[in-house]
Amino acid sequence: MRPQQTTLDPPQVEARRYRRFKLALPVHMKFVSGATGQEIETISENISVGGVLVRSTVLIPQHTAVTLVVDVHGEKALRPVHVVGEGQVARVEKVEAGAAFLIAVECNAPLGER
């Protein structure tokens, strides 16, 4: 009797459309909740050309349309660069410690400078 051969599947790697950069930058977000517009200040966890992951104490529901402005400051920059985007909340995760959420925003078009 021959031993049964088994094959090991390679680990599943999530395909990313854009490279992500771990950057903690201020992010100003606007969205509509109910009948009122809201604006909040958050901090990015990571950023790509196609979106941003932010840490926020305010819950923004999944599929909510948002506009965002990321303020990029450099040591040698004469002025801050404002990177803008529009999109929707793709994913929301509750952070275990504290009253915070990780909110993933997928942009409709690549982020660009204002």
C-alpha positions in Angstrom: 0.0 0.0 0.0 1.4 3.4 -1.0 1.4 6.2 1.5 -1.1 8.9 0.7 0.5 12.1 -0.6 -0.6 15.4 0.8 0.2 18.7 -0.6 0.5 21.8 1.4 -1.3 24.8 0.1 0.8 28.0 0.1 -0.4 30.5 2.7 -3.1 32.7 1.4 -1.8 36.2 0.8 -4.2 39.0 0.5 -3.6 40.7 -2.9 -3.2 44.5 -2.4 -3.8 46.8 -5.3 -1.5 49.5 -3.8 1.5 49.5 -1.6 0.8 50.6 2.0 2.9 52.9 4.1 2.8 52.9 7.9 2.4 56.6 8.6 0.8 58.3 11.6 -0.5 61.6 10.1 -3.4 63.9 10.9 -6.5 63.2 8.8 -9.5 65.5 8.6 -12.6 63.6 7.6 -16.1 64.8 6.5 -19.2 62.6 6.2 -23.0 62.7 6.7 -24.5 60.9 9.6 -28.3 60.9 9.6 -29.3 64.3 8.4 -26.3 66.2 9.6 -22.8 66.6 8.3 -19.9 65.8 10.6 -16.2 66.6 10.6 -13.7 64.7 12.7 -9.9 64.7 13.2 -8.2 61.3 13.2 -4.7 59.8 12.9 -3.7 57.5 10.0 -2.4 54.0 10.7 -1.4 53.4 7.1 -1.8 55.1 3.8 -1.8 53.9 0.1 -2.6 55.7 -3.1 -6.0 54.0 -3.0 -7.1 54.7 0.6 -6.2 55.1 4.2 -6.7 53.3 7.5 -7.4 55.6 10.4 -7.8 55.3 14.2 -10.8 57.2 15.5 -12.9 57.5 18.6 -15.9 58.2 16.4 -17.6 55.3 14.7 -18.3 55.9 11.0 -20.5 53.1 9.7 -19.4 50.9 6.8 -20.4 52.1 3.3 -20.6 55.8 4.5 -19.3 58.2 1.9 -16.4 60.3 3.2 -14.0 63.0 2.1 -10.6 63.3 3.7 -7.6 65.5 3.8 -4.2 64.1 5.0 -1.7 66.7 6.2 1.8 65.7 5.3 4.6 67.7 7.1 8.3 67.2 6.5 11.3 68.6 8.3 12.5 70.5 5.2 9.1 71.3 3.8 8.3 75.0 3.4 4.6 74.3 3.8 2.5 71.2 4.5 1.2 69.2 1.6 -2.6 68.4 1.7 -3.4 65.1 0.2 -7.1 64.7 -0.6 -9.5 61.9 -1.5 -13.1 60.8 -1.6 -14.5 57.4 -1.0 -16.4 55.2 1.3 -15.8 53.2 4.5 -14.8 49.7 3.5 -14.3 48.2 6.9 -14.7 49.1 10.6 -12.9 47.2 13.4 -13.3 47.8 17.1 -9.9 48.2 18.8 -9.7 45.9 21.8 -8.2 48.4 24.3 -10.0 51.6 24.7 -12.9 53.3 22.9 -11.4 53.4 19.4 -12.1 52.1 15.9 -9.9 51.3 12.9 -11.7 52.6 9.9 -10.6 51.6 6.4 -11.5 54.1 3.6 -11.3 53.0 0.0 -11.0 56.0 -2.3 -12.9 56.3 -5.6 -9.8 57.6 -7.3 -6.1 57.8 -6.3 -5.2 60.2 -3.5 -3.9 63.5 -4.9 -2.4 66.8 -3.7 -4.7 69.8 -3.3 
